[in-house]
Amino acid sequence: MNAKRGWETLMSPEAEPSPIWDADQVAAYLKVPKATLYGWRTKKSGPPARRVGRHLRYKSDEVIEWFDKLDGQLPGDD
């Protein structure tokens, strides 16, 4: 049995993770100020992010999916 585990699975050509973006890259992609991005995060209405130490990181595919689901609504408008 030759099963891949852990980092070997992550590094295999079959499993290509989506690029990781920082707040500057997400703000640039969405064409909003970084302060707006942080404001959405405090209101829990922005794209999903994860902390890596003291830094926020975003999976690019999750940001794009979040944006596609907005459907003309502003984040936080319920």
Backbone as a ProteinNet text record, in pm:
[ID]
protein_1_A
[PRIMARY]
MNAKRGWETLMSPEAEPSPIWDADQVAAYLKVPKATLYGWRTKKSGPPARRVGRHLRYKSDEVIEWFDKLDGQLPGDD
[TERTIARY]
85	0	89	66.6	149.7	64	3.2	-84.3	0.2	-33.2	35.1	-33.1	46.4	-8.9	56	-17.3	37.1	85.3	205.3	258.6	279.1	302.6	319.1	192.9	75.8	-49.9	-61.9	-27.4	-37	57	170	269.7	254.7	159.7	143.2	83.2	115.4	62.9	-89.4	-152.2	-297.1	-368.8	-306.8	-370.5	-308.3	-361.6	-309.9	-396	-344.4	-423.9	-440.3	-549.3	-569.5	-464	-424.9	-326.1	-376.8	-285.3	-317.3	-288.8	-387.7	-374.2	-364	-295.5	-295.9	-403.6	-421.2	-527.1	-508.9	-384.7	-360.1	-408.4	-382.1	-422.5	-574.6	-639.9	-786	-848.7	-798.6	-851.3	-832.4	-719.6	-694.7	-789.5	-809.6	-899.7	-1042.1	-1087.4	-1223.8	-1234.5	-1120.2	-1114.5	-1182.4	-1144.5	-1192.3	-1071.1	-1081.8	-971.7	-954.2	-833.1	-805.4	-886.5	-910.9	-991.4	-1133.6	-1188.4	-1321.5	-1319.9	-1217.5	-1202.8	-1199.2	-1122.2	-1114.8	-1248.5	-1318.4	-1450.2	-1549.4	-1547.1	-1635	-1601.7	-1472.1	-1431.2	-1485.2	-1479.6	-1529.1	-1680.9	-1749.7	-1894.9	-1931.1	-1828.4	-1846.1	-1925.4	-1898.5	-1970.2	-1876.9	-1748.6	-1654.3	-1614.8	-1521.3	-1474.6	-1405.2	-1413.3	-1351.1	-1199.3	-1146.8	-1002.1	-955.8	-827.5	-765.7	-645.7	-621.6	-503.1	-385.2	-274.4	-146.9	-55.7	-43.1	25	-60.6	-4.3	-82.9	-132	-111.7	-147.1	-275.3	-354.8	-473	-435	-485.9	-464.2	-598	-613.2	-737.6	-707.1	-791	-780.8	-848.7	-777.2	-829.7	-961.8	-975.8	-1101.4	-1219	-1194.3	-1301.4	-1341.6	-1243.9	-1274.7	-1359.9	-1320.7	-1395.1	-1536	-1548.1	-1680.3	-1766.4	-1709	-1781	-1830.4	-1743.9	-1780.6	-1893.9	-1884.8	-1987.9	-2124.3	-2125.4	-2250.8	-2314.3	-2242.3	-2297.3	-2423	-2425.2	-2542.9	-2601.2	-2513.3	-2558.5	-2581.9	-2572.2	-2590.9	-2457.3	-2461.8	-2342.3	-2322.3	-2199.7	-2175	-2239.5	-2308.2	-2373.3	-2516.4	-2562.5	-2701.4	-2786.4	-2869.1	-2955.4	-3099.6
-118.4	0	124	211.2	329.6	455	470.4	586.3	706.1	822	945.2	1003.7	1062.8	1122.6	1256.7	1339.3	1466.8	1556.5	1608.9	1704.7	1644	1511.3	1446.8	1463	1453.7	1472.4	1616.7	1710.8	1852.1	1889.4	1825	1859	1778.4	1687.5	1607.2	1691	1659.4	1737.1	1732.1	1625.5	1614	1714	1748.5	1836.3	1975.2	2058.1	2194	2287.2	2333.9	2425.2	2559.9	2627	2759.6	2854.2	2954.8	3050.5	3119.3	3151.5	3222.7	3370.7	3453.7	3598.6	3666.1	3779.1	3861.8	3970.1	4053.3	4154.1	4253	4288.3	4380	4320.7	4193	4127	4114.3	4082	4070.3	4206.7	4309.1	4444.5	4486.7	4454.4	4489	4412.8	4284.3	4203.7	4258.5	4294.3	4345.3	4494	4558.9	4703.6	4784.6	4751.9	4824.8	4859.1	4964.4	4993	4879.1	4862.9	4758.3	4781.9	4906.6	4938.9	4885.1	4887.9	4832	4682.1	4615.9	4471.8	4438.3	4515.3	4493	4523.1	4625.6	4657.5	4543.7	4486.1	4371.7	4256.3	4236.7	4125	4143.5	4266.6	4288.7	4269.8	4293.4	4272.6	4130.2	4047.5	3908.4	3898.5	3990.2	3988.1	3982.6	3983.2	3981.3	3840.6	3829.8	3697.7	3625.1	3492.1	3416.5	3433.5	3449.7	3466.8	3380.5	3357.2	3280.3	3357.1	3342.5	3404.4	3308.5	3363	3291.8	3380.4	3343.7	3433.9	3557.5	3672.6	3795.8	3845.5	3765.3	3804.3	3735	3805.6	3745.6	3688.9	3570.8	3508.1	3458.1	3464.5	3428.7	3327.7	3225.5	3135.1	3204	3215.5	3290.6	3234	3102.1	3045.2	3077.9	3090.1	3126.6	3273	3359.5	3501.1	3515.4	3446	3452.4	3396.2	3285.9	3227.4	3323.7	3386	3482.8	3598.6	3648.9	3758.9	3719	3600.4	3553	3539.5	3510.3	3492.9	3625.2	3737	3865.7	3902	3877.6	3900.9	4041.2	4140.9	4279.6	4337.1	4257.6	4307.7	4350.8	4450.5	4490.6	4397.3	4365.5	4281.1	4344.4	4264	4313.4	4357	4368.8	4402.3	4275.3	4266.7	4147.9	4184.8
0	0	0	-95.3	-110	-94	20.9	45.8	87.7	31.7	71	192.5	279.6	401.3	427.2	501.3	547.3	435.6	452.6	356.8	219.5	212.2	81.6	-2.9	60.5	-10.2	-56.5	30.9	-4.2	-117.9	-124	-224.2	-353	-359.7	-479.8	-592.1	-716.6	-829.1	-839.5	-790.7	-800.4	-709.9	-599.4	-501.8	-510.2	-598.3	-611.1	-527.3	-414	-330.3	-398.1	-362.8	-418.8	-360.5	-437.3	-385.5	-259.1	-171.4	-48	-71	-36.1	-53	83.1	87	207.5	191.1	291.4	289	173.7	141.9	29.7	-102.2	-122.2	-246.4	-256.2	-144.3	-144.6	-170.5	-102.9	-124	-269.2	-328.4	-468.3	-560.1	-533.6	-615.7	-610.5	-490.1	-472.8	-504.6	-523.2	-551.7	-440.7	-316.7	-199.1	-112.6	-30	62.4	163.5	208.2	306.8	434.3	470.1	588.6	574.2	452.6	428.4	452.4	403.8	423.8	573.1	650	794.6	862.2	815	869.5	847.5	727.8	700.6	794	819.3	906.1	1047.5	1099.9	1235.6	1242.4	1130.5	1124.5	1081.8	1060.5	1017.6	886.7	795.3	668	546.8	569	458	418.4	327	284.8	399.9	400.8	510.3	512	632.1	649.5	765.8	767.3	876.2	927.1	1055.3	1114.2	1103.2	1059.1	1059.6	1142.7	1270.1	1362.4	1379.4	1350.8	1362.2	1225.8	1123.3	987.6	941.5	861.7	800.2	664.4	636.2	506.8	453.1	323.1	255.6	146.1	132.7	18.7	-98.6	-208.3	-322.3	-373.2	-376.9	-427	-334.5	-203.2	-110.3	-125.9	-154.3	-177.3	-303.7	-408.3	-534.4	-516.6	-444.1	-416.7	-334.7	-233.6	-150.8	-237.3	-325.3	-412.9	-507.6	-564.1	-657	-589.4	-460.1	-386.6	-343.5	-357.1	-313.9	-390.8	-519.5	-603.2	-585.9	-590.2	-586.3	-447.7	-344	-208.1	-149.9	-65.9	7.5	124.2	160.6	277.4	401	478.9	600.9	580.6	455.4	428.6	435.1	534.8	548.8	530.6
[MASK]
++++++++++++++++++++++++++++++++++++++++++++++++++++++++++++++++++++++++++++++

